[in-house]
Amino acid sequence: MIYLKRVLILLTVAVAVTFSGEVLANCKNGQCTNVKITRMYVTPSGKTVIGTSGDESKLLCDAGSSGHISMEPEQKNYEATYSLILMAHTTDHNITIRTSESGSCYVKYVVSDK
């Protein structure tokens, strides 16, 4: 009986850990926290557009009808930021994206925690 209780506790913890990353994903105010990159494309002008597992409509900036955040190649640290976002997208790793707080939504910086 004690063995069965331990197994049930371990299973409960395993399920909680498995789904905790998705539960904590959130966009609000000026950032999307603990999100996955669900969509990424580059326009002909070179602008990078990303979608996340969060709800971009809850950001203070305007994510538009498609609910995306963008980056322009002219932005400071564009290549490093692009690389980190691409890594997160290809490895399915959660990241935090700090965005503008007014106007169109654009990436200010990105944080990756392990």
N, C-alpha and C positions, 0 to 999 in steps of 0.2 A: 504494500500500500504506500509506504514512504517513497519507494522507487517510482511509482506511478506519479505521485505528486511532483517529484523532482523533474521527471520528464515533461510534465505539463507546464511547469514553471519555465523550463528551458525553451520549450516551444513558444510560449507566450513572449518571452524576451526576444527570441529570434525573429518572430513576426513583427514585433514592435521596432526592432532595429532595422529590419528590411524596409519598412514603410515610413520610417521617421524622416528620411530625407525629403520625400515627396510631400509629407504633411507640413513641413516647415517652409516649403517654397512659398514665397510671397513677394508681391510688388506693392509698395505703398510709398507715398511721399516722393522721395527722390532716389529710390533704389529698388532693385529686384534682388532679394536675398535667397541664397541657396537654391538657385534655379538651374535647370538644364537648358541648353540651347536646342530648340526644337526645329528651327529653320534659320537658314543663313544663305544669303545670295548677294552678288555684286552686280550693280547696275552698269550700263555702258559708260556712264560718267565716272565710274570708280567708287561710288558710294557703296558701303557695306551695310546691309540691312539684316537685322536679326530678330527672331521671335524666341520667346522663352516659355518655359512651363508655368510661369507666373501669369497674373492677370495685369497686363500693361495698362488697362483702362483705369487702374487705381493709382497710377503715377500722377504727379502734379503737372508734368509736361503733356503735350498732345501726341499720343501714339498713333493718331489717325484711325481710319476705319479698319485698317488691317492689323492694328495693335502691334506695331513694330518699333524698334529702336534703331537708330542709324549712326553711322560714323562716316565722316568725310576724310579722304586721303590727306587733306591739308591739316587735319587736327594734329596737335602735338602728340608724339608717341604713338601715332597711328599704327605703325608696323608692329610694335611690341604688343599693343592692345589687340590688334587683329590676330596675332599669333596665339595669344592666350585664349581668345574666344574660339579660334579654330581648334586648338588643342582640346578645349572643353567639349566642343561639338563632336569631334571625332572619337573621343574617349568616353563620352557620356558622363563627364565629371561635372558636379555642381559648382557654380561660381556665383559671386555677387557682382552686380553691375550697378554702379553709381551713375545716375542720369542727370540731365539738365532738369531744372525745376520749373521752367516756363518755356513757352514756344514749342517747337517740334522736339520730340524726344531724341536726344543724342547721347552717346556714351561719353562720360567724363573720365571714368577709370573702371578697372575690373580687378577683382580680388579672387584668388583661388586658394582655398584652404584644403589641407589634406587631413 
